[in-house]
Amino acid sequence: MGMNPAETLQPDETHAILSGALRELEGVGARLEGWTADNTFTPFGKRRVVRYELEARLAGGPDVRRYRWVGKFYDRDDDARRVATVLRELGSNGQVESCLAVPSVLAYHAPRRLLLLTYESGESMTTAMAQDTQKIFAAIGRTLATLHALPIAPTRTIFPNAVLEDVRPRVRDLCERFPSEAGSLESAIDALERDAPPFPSAPSFVHGDFGPANLLWRAGHVVVLDFDKCALGDPACDLGNLFAQLFRTTIKRPEILRDFPSARATVLQSYIRWSPIDSDLDSRIAWYERVTLLRKIHGLLFSKSRDPHPEAVRQRQAEAVQLLRME
C-alpha cells in the first residue's frame, strides 16, 4: 500500500491547490491569506479525508472571509470523477433540496486526485437518533426513497452475484477463526447462494454504503455523505446495509438504540410510503442484511485500518463474536 497522499502533500502545493479552487469559486481577484489542514477530524475516511480552514480576501474587499472545505483523496482518477459527477447531478436536482442535503463540489485537482467539497455540518446521526427516534427514522426512510428515485446512472453497478463473491472468502476466514461456528457459517453462505435475488430489470441509483456513519442530522433534514460506492443496483442493498448497521448499534450502543424492530419498521414504512410498489422488497432486504452483517463481522476481526490498541481490538472481537452467534 502506498503512502497516504493526504500526508505527503507539501504545504506550498496545498496552498497552490486551495488558491486555484478559491479563484474558481470567487473570481481571479480572490487571495488566500492562510489555511490549516486536519486529517483527524473524522474517525472515518482512513485519513484520506482532510478538513481545510481557509482565510481569504476577495477582490476589492477589506474583510477576511473564512471557508471550511473538505478534501478527499482518491486512488483512481475515474473514481474521483464519478463521485464528482454524481454530486453535481444531486446538487442540481430540486427533489434533493426538498428533503436532504449533500456536499457540493468546489473543484477537482486531477494530478493529486483531490476532490474539494463543501464541509457539511450537522449532528452525528448516531447521537441524534437517540433523541427523536421516530422522526429521524421516518426522515431516513424518505431520504432513501428520494435518492432511489433520482434519474442518476453512475458508471458502477452492484450485482448480487458480485456481492456474493465478495463475501465468500470472508466466510472462509471466519470459519478458520471460529471452527466451532463453521457449520452455521457454511449453512449461511449456502442459504445466501440459494436465495440470491435477481438483478432488477430497472436498477436504481443507490448510495452503496448507506448507514449512520455517512449521515448527519441538521435542522430536520438528513445530510448524506460519502458517495464513493454509489452505483446502479437494487434499492434493497441500501436498506439491507442500513438495517445491518442499525442492528449493530443495538449491540454496540444499546443506550442509543434499544428497539431495533421498531426502528426498522419506521424506516421501512416511510420508505414504502414515498416509493413505488415493490412486492418482494422485504425478501431482498433480508438477503442484503445477512450479507452485510457477515461482511461487518469480518471487518471487525480482520480490517487493518481500525484502531490497533489492545482494548479496541478486544472490544471488536467481543462484538464480532456476539454478532456471529446471533447471525
VOZA-6047 format. One record per residue (C-alpha): residue number from 1; residue in three letters; x, y, z. Coordinates in nm, 2 decimals, decimal comma, always signed. Each point is the difference from the previous one (the first is absolute). Last residue first. Example, Ala and Ser with C-alpha at 12.3 -4.5 7.8 and 13.67 -1.06 7.14 Angstrom:
<sites>
<site 2; 'SER'; <+1,37; -0,11; +0,71>>
<site 1; 'ALA'; <-0,14; -0,34; +0,07>>
</sites>
This chain:
<sites>
<site 327; 'GLU'; <-2,64; -1,43; +1,28>>
<site 326; 'MET'; <-0,04; +0,03; +0,38>>
<site 325; 'ARG'; <+0,31; -0,21; +0,08>>
<site 324; 'LEU'; <+0,20; +0,20; -0,26>>
<site 323; 'LEU'; <-0,12; +0,33; +0,14>>
<site 322; 'GLN'; <+0,12; -0,09; +0,35>>
<site 321; 'VAL'; <+0,33; -0,13; -0,13>>
<site 320; 'ALA'; <+0,05; +0,32; -0,21>>
<site 319; 'GLU'; <-0,08; +0,22; +0,30>>
<site 318; 'ALA'; <+0,25; -0,18; +0,22>>
<site 317; 'GLN'; <+0,26; +0,02; -0,27>>
<site 316; 'ARG'; <-0,06; +0,37; -0,05>>
<site 315; 'GLN'; <+0,03; +0,07; +0,37>>
<site 314; 'ARG'; <+0,32; -0,20; +0,03>>
<site 313; 'VAL'; <+0,16; +0,19; -0,29>>
<site 312; 'ALA'; <-0,10; +0,33; +0,16>>
<site 311; 'GLU'; <+0,16; -0,11; +0,32>>
<site 310; 'PRO'; <+0,32; -0,12; -0,17>>
<site 309; 'HIS'; <+0,05; +0,33; -0,20>>
<site 308; 'PRO'; <+0,00; -0,06; -0,37>>
<site 307; 'ASP'; <-0,29; +0,24; -0,08>>
<site 306; 'ARG'; <-0,14; -0,11; -0,34>>
<site 305; 'SER'; <+0,17; +0,01; -0,34>>
<site 304; 'LYS'; <+0,12; -0,36; -0,02>>
<site 303; 'SER'; <-0,34; -0,15; +0,00>>
<site 302; 'PHE'; <+0,00; -0,37; +0,10>>
<site 301; 'LEU'; <-0,23; -0,05; +0,31>>
<site 300; 'LEU'; <-0,25; +0,29; -0,02>>
<site 299; 'GLY'; <+0,01; -0,01; -0,38>>
<site 298; 'HIS'; <-0,10; -0,37; +0,00>>
<site 297; 'ILE'; <-0,30; +0,07; +0,22>>
<site 296; 'LYS'; <-0,09; +0,30; -0,22>>
<site 295; 'ARG'; <+0,01; -0,22; -0,32>>
<site 294; 'LEU'; <-0,22; -0,27; +0,17>>
<site 293; 'LEU'; <-0,25; +0,27; +0,10>>
<site 292; 'THR'; <+0,00; +0,15; -0,34>>
<site 291; 'VAL'; <-0,08; -0,33; -0,17>>
<site 290; 'ARG'; <-0,28; -0,07; +0,25>>
<site 289; 'GLU'; <-0,15; +0,34; -0,04>>
<site 288; 'TYR'; <+0,02; -0,03; -0,38>>
<site 287; 'TRP'; <-0,21; -0,32; +0,01>>
<site 286; 'ALA'; <-0,25; +0,15; +0,24>>
<site 285; 'ILE'; <-0,04; +0,31; -0,23>>
<site 284; 'ARG'; <-0,07; -0,23; -0,29>>
<site 283; 'SER'; <-0,27; -0,19; +0,19>>
<site 282; 'ASP'; <-0,17; +0,32; +0,11>>
<site 281; 'LEU'; <+0,01; +0,16; -0,35>>
<site 280; 'ASP'; <-0,21; -0,28; -0,16>>
<site 279; 'SER'; <-0,30; +0,21; -0,09>>
<site 278; 'ASP'; <+0,16; +0,33; -0,09>>
<site 277; 'ILE'; <-0,27; +0,27; -0,03>>
<site 276; 'PRO'; <+0,15; +0,34; -0,09>>
<site 275; 'SER'; <+0,17; +0,19; +0,28>>
<site 274; 'TRP'; <-0,08; +0,28; +0,25>>
<site 273; 'ARG'; <-0,23; -0,20; +0,23>>
<site 272; 'ILE'; <+0,22; -0,31; -0,04>>
<site 271; 'TYR'; <+0,30; +0,19; +0,14>>
<site 270; 'SER'; <-0,20; +0,14; +0,29>>
<site 269; 'GLN'; <-0,13; -0,34; +0,09>>
<site 268; 'LEU'; <+0,35; -0,15; -0,04>>
<site 267; 'VAL'; <+0,17; +0,26; +0,22>>
<site 266; 'THR'; <-0,26; -0,04; +0,27>>
<site 265; 'ALA'; <+0,00; -0,38; -0,01>>
<site 264; 'ARG'; <+0,38; -0,02; +0,03>>
<site 263; 'ALA'; <-0,01; +0,24; +0,30>>
<site 262; 'SER'; <-0,27; -0,20; +0,17>>
<site 261; 'PRO'; <+0,18; -0,33; -0,06>>
<site 260; 'PHE'; <+0,32; +0,15; +0,13>>
<site 259; 'ASP'; <-0,13; +0,11; +0,34>>
<site 258; 'ARG'; <+0,30; +0,08; +0,21>>
<site 257; 'LEU'; <+0,17; +0,28; -0,19>>
<site 256; 'ILE'; <+0,24; +0,25; +0,16>>
<site 255; 'GLU'; <+0,03; -0,16; +0,34>>
<site 254; 'PRO'; <+0,04; -0,33; -0,18>>
<site 253; 'ARG'; <+0,33; +0,12; -0,15>>
<site 252; 'LYS'; <+0,19; -0,30; -0,13>>
<site 251; 'ILE'; <-0,27; -0,26; -0,03>>
<site 250; 'THR'; <-0,29; +0,23; -0,09>>
<site 249; 'THR'; <+0,24; +0,19; -0,23>>
<site 248; 'ARG'; <+0,08; -0,32; -0,18>>
<site 247; 'PHE'; <-0,37; -0,03; -0,09>>
<site 246; 'LEU'; <+0,00; +0,35; -0,13>>
<site 245; 'GLN'; <+0,30; -0,10; -0,22>>
<site 244; 'ALA'; <-0,18; -0,30; -0,14>>
<site 243; 'PHE'; <-0,31; +0,21; -0,06>>
<site 242; 'LEU'; <+0,19; +0,26; -0,20>>
<site 241; 'ASN'; <+0,18; -0,26; -0,21>>
<site 240; 'GLY'; <-0,33; -0,18; -0,07>>
<site 239; 'LEU'; <-0,17; +0,32; -0,09>>
<site 238; 'ASP'; <+0,28; +0,11; -0,24>>
<site 237; 'CYS'; <+0,01; -0,35; -0,16>>
<site 236; 'ALA'; <-0,38; -0,01; -0,03>>
<site 235; 'PRO'; <+0,01; +0,29; -0,25>>
<site 234; 'ASP'; <+0,15; -0,25; -0,25>>
<site 233; 'GLY'; <+0,28; +0,13; -0,21>>
<site 232; 'LEU'; <+0,16; +0,29; -0,18>>
<site 231; 'ALA'; <+0,29; +0,14; +0,19>>
<site 230; 'CYS'; <+0,12; +0,22; +0,29>>
<site 229; 'LYS'; <+0,30; -0,14; +0,18>>
<site 228; 'ASP'; <+0,19; +0,32; +0,04>>
<site 227; 'PHE'; <-0,31; +0,20; +0,08>>
<site 226; 'ASP'; <+0,13; +0,10; +0,34>>
<site 225; 'LEU'; <-0,25; +0,23; +0,18>>
<site 224; 'VAL'; <-0,38; +0,03; +0,03>>
<site 223; 'VAL'; <-0,14; +0,28; +0,21>>
<site 222; 'VAL'; <-0,34; -0,08; +0,14>>
<site 221; 'HIS'; <-0,24; +0,29; +0,07>>
<site 220; 'GLY'; <-0,18; +0,12; +0,31>>
<site 219; 'ALA'; <+0,25; +0,28; +0,07>>
<site 218; 'ARG'; <+0,31; -0,21; -0,07>>
<site 217; 'TRP'; <+0,04; -0,37; +0,07>>
<site 216; 'LEU'; <+0,31; -0,16; -0,15>>
<site 215; 'LEU'; <+0,04; -0,33; -0,20>>
<site 214; 'ASN'; <+0,30; -0,19; -0,12>>
<site 213; 'ALA'; <+0,08; -0,18; +0,33>>
<site 212; 'PRO'; <-0,38; -0,06; +0,05>>
<site 211; 'GLY'; <-0,03; -0,23; -0,31>>
<site 210; 'PHE'; <-0,02; +0,01; -0,38>>
<site 209; 'ASP'; <+0,31; -0,16; -0,15>>
<site 208; 'GLY'; <-0,10; -0,06; -0,36>>
<site 207; 'HIS'; <-0,19; +0,32; -0,06>>
<site 206; 'VAL'; <-0,24; -0,15; -0,25>>
<site 205; 'PHE'; <-0,13; +0,13; -0,34>>
<site 204; 'SER'; <-0,26; -0,24; -0,10>>
<site 203; 'PRO'; <+0,00; -0,31; -0,22>>
<site 202; 'ALA'; <-0,29; -0,07; -0,25>>
<site 201; 'SER'; <+0,01; -0,37; -0,07>>
<site 200; 'PRO'; <+0,13; -0,05; +0,35>>
<site 199; 'PHE'; <+0,29; -0,25; +0,05>>
<site 198; 'PRO'; <-0,15; -0,33; +0,12>>
<site 197; 'PRO'; <-0,01; -0,07; +0,37>>
<site 196; 'ALA'; <+0,24; -0,25; +0,16>>
<site 195; 'ASP'; <-0,20; -0,25; +0,20>>
<site 194; 'ARG'; <+0,19; -0,32; -0,07>>
<site 193; 'GLU'; <+0,34; +0,17; +0,01>>
<site 192; 'LEU'; <-0,08; +0,18; +0,32>>
<site 191; 'ALA'; <-0,14; -0,32; +0,15>>
<site 190; 'ASP'; <+0,33; -0,19; -0,08>>
<site 189; 'ILE'; <+0,20; +0,29; +0,15>>
<site 188; 'ALA'; <-0,20; -0,02; +0,32>>
<site 187; 'SER'; <+0,03; -0,38; +0,02>>
<site 186; 'GLU'; <+0,38; +0,03; -0,04>>
<site 185; 'LEU'; <-0,01; +0,25; +0,29>>
<site 184; 'SER'; <-0,21; -0,23; +0,21>>
<site 183; 'GLY'; <+0,24; -0,29; -0,05>>
<site 182; 'ALA'; <+0,31; +0,21; +0,05>>
<site 181; 'GLU'; <-0,11; +0,14; +0,33>>
<site 180; 'SER'; <+0,22; -0,24; +0,21>>
<site 179; 'PRO'; <+0,29; +0,06; -0,24>>
<site 178; 'PHE'; <-0,01; +0,38; +0,09>>
<site 177; 'ARG'; <+0,31; +0,17; -0,16>>
<site 176; 'GLU'; <+0,01; -0,25; -0,29>>
<site 175; 'CYS'; <-0,37; +0,02; -0,06>>
<site 174; 'LEU'; <+0,02; +0,38; +0,02>>
<site 173; 'ASP'; <+0,27; +0,02; -0,27>>
<site 172; 'ARG'; <-0,21; -0,23; -0,22>>
<site 171; 'VAL'; <-0,30; +0,23; +0,06>>
<site 170; 'ARG'; <+0,21; +0,29; -0,12>>
<site 169; 'PRO'; <+0,10; -0,19; -0,31>>
<site 168; 'ARG'; <-0,37; -0,05; -0,09>>
<site 167; 'VAL'; <-0,11; +0,36; +0,07>>
<site 166; 'ASP'; <+0,14; +0,17; -0,31>>
<site 165; 'GLU'; <-0,13; -0,27; -0,23>>
<site 164; 'LEU'; <-0,34; +0,05; +0,15>>
<site 163; 'VAL'; <+0,00; +0,37; -0,06>>
<site 162; 'ALA'; <+0,12; -0,07; -0,36>>
<site 161; 'ASN'; <-0,29; -0,24; -0,05>>
<site 160; 'PRO'; <-0,24; +0,26; +0,13>>
<site 159; 'PHE'; <+0,12; +0,26; -0,25>>
<site 158; 'ILE'; <+0,10; +0,35; +0,10>>
<site 157; 'THR'; <+0,07; +0,22; -0,30>>
<site 156; 'ARG'; <+0,25; +0,29; -0,05>>
<site 155; 'THR'; <-0,03; +0,25; -0,28>>
<site 154; 'PRO'; <-0,25; +0,21; +0,20>>
<site 153; 'ALA'; <-0,35; +0,04; -0,14>>
<site 152; 'ILE'; <-0,20; +0,28; +0,17>>
<site 151; 'PRO'; <-0,37; +0,04; -0,07>>
<site 150; 'LEU'; <-0,09; +0,03; +0,37>>
<site 149; 'ALA'; <-0,26; -0,23; +0,15>>
<site 148; 'HIS'; <+0,25; -0,19; +0,22>>
<site 147; 'LEU'; <+0,12; +0,32; +0,15>>
<site 146; 'THR'; <-0,35; +0,11; +0,10>>
<site 145; 'ALA'; <-0,09; -0,34; +0,15>>
<site 144; 'LEU'; <+0,32; +0,02; +0,20>>
<site 143; 'THR'; <-0,09; +0,34; +0,14>>
<site 142; 'ARG'; <-0,35; -0,10; +0,07>>
<site 141; 'GLY'; <+0,12; -0,30; +0,21>>
<site 140; 'ILE'; <+0,25; +0,22; +0,18>>
<site 139; 'ALA'; <-0,26; +0,26; +0,08>>
<site 138; 'ALA'; <-0,22; -0,27; +0,16>>
<site 137; 'PHE'; <+0,30; -0,12; +0,20>>
<site 136; 'ILE'; <+0,06; +0,35; +0,12>>
<site 135; 'LYS'; <-0,36; +0,07; +0,10>>
<site 134; 'GLN'; <-0,03; -0,33; +0,18>>
<site 133; 'THR'; <+0,32; +0,02; +0,19>>
<site 132; 'ASP'; <+0,00; +0,36; +0,13>>
<site 131; 'GLN'; <+0,28; +0,00; +0,25>>
<site 130; 'ALA'; <+0,20; -0,33; -0,05>>
<site 129; 'MET'; <-0,01; +0,05; -0,37>>
<site 128; 'ALA'; <+0,21; +0,32; +0,04>>
<site 127; 'THR'; <+0,30; -0,16; +0,15>>
<site 126; 'THR'; <+0,05; -0,27; -0,27>>
<site 125; 'MET'; <-0,10; +0,26; -0,26>>
<site 124; 'SER'; <+0,29; +0,22; +0,10>>
<site 123; 'GLU'; <-0,13; +0,35; +0,01>>
<site 122; 'GLY'; <+0,05; +0,23; -0,29>>
<site 121; 'SER'; <+0,25; +0,19; -0,21>>
<site 120; 'GLU'; <+0,08; -0,06; -0,36>>
<site 119; 'TYR'; <+0,35; +0,10; -0,12>>
<site 118; 'THR'; <-0,03; +0,10; -0,37>>
<site 117; 'LEU'; <+0,20; -0,22; -0,23>>
<site 116; 'LEU'; <+0,35; -0,02; -0,15>>
<site 115; 'LEU'; <+0,09; -0,31; -0,19>>
<site 114; 'LEU'; <+0,37; -0,08; +0,00>>
<site 113; 'ARG'; <+0,13; -0,25; -0,26>>
<site 112; 'ARG'; <+0,35; +0,16; +0,05>>
<site 111; 'PRO'; <+0,06; +0,08; -0,37>>
<site 110; 'ALA'; <-0,38; +0,03; -0,05>>
<site 109; 'HIS'; <-0,08; +0,29; +0,23>>
<site 108; 'TYR'; <-0,38; +0,00; +0,02>>
<site 107; 'ALA'; <-0,19; +0,31; +0,11>>
<site 106; 'LEU'; <-0,29; +0,12; +0,21>>
<site 105; 'VAL'; <-0,24; -0,29; -0,01>>
<site 104; 'SER'; <-0,30; +0,03; +0,23>>
<site 103; 'PRO'; <-0,06; -0,22; +0,30>>
<site 102; 'VAL'; <-0,34; -0,16; +0,03>>
<site 101; 'ALA'; <-0,32; +0,11; +0,16>>
<site 100; 'LEU'; <-0,34; -0,16; +0,05>>
<site 99; 'CYS'; <-0,38; +0,06; -0,02>>
<site 98; 'SER'; <-0,09; +0,27; -0,25>>
<site 97; 'GLU'; <+0,35; +0,07; -0,14>>
<site 96; 'VAL'; <+0,03; -0,35; -0,14>>
<site 95; 'GLN'; <-0,33; +0,02; -0,20>>
<site 94; 'GLY'; <+0,13; +0,32; -0,17>>
<site 93; 'ASN'; <+0,29; -0,18; -0,16>>
<site 92; 'SER'; <+0,31; +0,21; -0,08>>
<site 91; 'GLY'; <+0,19; -0,10; +0,30>>
<site 90; 'LEU'; <-0,06; -0,37; -0,06>>
<site 89; 'GLU'; <+0,13; +0,03; -0,35>>
<site 88; 'ARG'; <+0,31; +0,18; +0,13>>
<site 87; 'LEU'; <+0,05; -0,26; +0,26>>
<site 86; 'VAL'; <-0,03; -0,28; -0,26>>
<site 85; 'THR'; <+0,26; +0,16; -0,23>>
<site 84; 'ALA'; <+0,24; +0,06; +0,29>>
<site 83; 'VAL'; <-0,03; -0,36; +0,11>>
<site 82; 'ARG'; <+0,07; -0,14; -0,35>>
<site 81; 'ARG'; <+0,29; +0,25; -0,04>>
<site 80; 'ALA'; <+0,16; -0,12; +0,32>>
<site 79; 'ASP'; <-0,05; -0,37; -0,09>>
<site 78; 'ASP'; <+0,14; +0,07; -0,36>>
<site 77; 'ASP'; <+0,31; +0,15; +0,15>>
<site 76; 'ARG'; <+0,08; -0,30; +0,21>>
<site 75; 'ASP'; <+0,16; -0,01; +0,34>>
<site 74; 'TYR'; <-0,21; +0,29; +0,13>>
<site 73; 'PHE'; <+0,07; +0,28; +0,24>>
<site 72; 'LYS'; <-0,29; +0,19; +0,16>>
<site 71; 'GLY'; <+0,02; +0,36; +0,10>>
<site 70; 'VAL'; <-0,26; +0,16; +0,22>>
<site 69; 'TRP'; <-0,06; +0,37; +0,02>>
<site 68; 'ARG'; <-0,05; +0,27; +0,26>>
<site 67; 'TYR'; <+0,01; +0,36; -0,11>>
<site 66; 'ARG'; <+0,08; +0,32; +0,18>>
<site 65; 'ARG'; <-0,02; +0,35; -0,15>>
<site 64; 'VAL'; <+0,25; +0,27; +0,09>>
<site 63; 'ASP'; <-0,14; +0,35; -0,05>>
<site 62; 'PRO'; <+0,14; +0,27; -0,22>>
<site 61; 'GLY'; <-0,17; -0,09; -0,32>>
<site 60; 'GLY'; <+0,11; +0,12; -0,34>>
<site 59; 'ALA'; <+0,07; -0,35; -0,13>>
<site 58; 'LEU'; <-0,09; -0,25; +0,27>>
<site 57; 'ARG'; <+0,22; -0,06; +0,31>>
<site 56; 'ALA'; <+0,06; -0,35; +0,13>>
<site 55; 'GLU'; <+0,03; -0,21; +0,31>>
<site 54; 'LEU'; <-0,04; -0,38; -0,05>>
<site 53; 'GLU'; <-0,07; -0,29; +0,23>>
<site 52; 'TYR'; <+0,06; -0,33; -0,17>>
<site 51; 'ARG'; <-0,14; -0,33; +0,12>>
<site 50; 'VAL'; <+0,18; -0,30; -0,14>>
<site 49; 'VAL'; <-0,13; -0,34; -0,11>>
<site 48; 'ARG'; <+0,26; -0,26; -0,09>>
<site 47; 'ARG'; <+0,07; -0,07; +0,37>>
<site 46; 'LYS'; <-0,18; -0,34; -0,03>>
<site 45; 'GLY'; <-0,33; +0,17; -0,08>>
<site 44; 'PHE'; <-0,17; -0,04; +0,33>>
<site 43; 'PRO'; <+0,11; +0,11; +0,35>>
<site 42; 'THR'; <-0,06; +0,36; -0,11>>
<site 41; 'PHE'; <+0,19; +0,32; +0,08>>
<site 40; 'THR'; <+0,34; -0,19; -0,03>>
<site 39; 'ASN'; <+0,11; +0,12; -0,34>>
<site 38; 'ASP'; <+0,01; +0,37; +0,11>>
<site 37; 'ALA'; <+0,13; +0,27; -0,23>>
<site 36; 'THR'; <+0,06; +0,37; +0,07>>
<site 35; 'TRP'; <-0,02; +0,30; -0,23>>
<site 34; 'GLY'; <+0,12; +0,35; -0,06>>
<site 33; 'GLU'; <-0,05; +0,32; -0,20>>
<site 32; 'LEU'; <-0,14; -0,15; -0,32>>
<site 31; 'ARG'; <-0,07; +0,28; -0,25>>
<site 30; 'ALA'; <-0,31; +0,04; -0,21>>
<site 29; 'GLY'; <+0,05; +0,22; -0,30>>
<site 28; 'VAL'; <-0,04; -0,28; -0,25>>
<site 27; 'GLY'; <-0,36; -0,07; +0,10>>
<site 26; 'GLU'; <-0,17; -0,14; +0,31>>
<site 25; 'LEU'; <-0,04; -0,37; -0,07>>
<site 24; 'GLU'; <+0,26; -0,06; -0,27>>
<site 23; 'ARG'; <+0,23; +0,24; +0,18>>
<site 22; 'LEU'; <-0,04; -0,20; +0,33>>
<site 21; 'ALA'; <+0,07; -0,33; -0,18>>
<site 20; 'GLY'; <+0,32; +0,14; -0,14>>
<site 19; 'SER'; <+0,11; +0,13; +0,34>>
<site 18; 'LEU'; <-0,08; -0,33; +0,16>>
<site 17; 'ILE'; <+0,22; -0,19; -0,25>>
<site 16; 'ALA'; <+0,28; +0,25; +0,03>>
<site 15; 'HIS'; <-0,01; +0,00; +0,38>>
<site 14; 'THR'; <+0,00; -0,38; +0,00>>
<site 13; 'GLU'; <+0,30; +0,00; -0,23>>
<site 12; 'ASP'; <+0,19; +0,24; +0,22>>
<site 11; 'PRO'; <-0,09; -0,20; +0,31>>
<site 10; 'GLN'; <+0,12; -0,34; -0,14>>
<site 9; 'LEU'; <-0,25; -0,28; -0,07>>
<site 8; 'THR'; <+0,15; -0,32; +0,15>>
<site 7; 'GLU'; <-0,24; -0,04; +0,29>>
<site 6; 'ALA'; <-0,33; +0,03; -0,20>>
<site 5; 'PRO'; <+0,16; -0,22; -0,26>>
<site 4; 'ASN'; <+0,02; -0,29; +0,25>>
<site 3; 'MET'; <+0,31; -0,20; -0,10>>
<site 2; 'GLY'; <-0,04; -0,30; -0,22>>
<site 1; 'MET'; <-0,14; -0,34; +0,09>>
</sites>
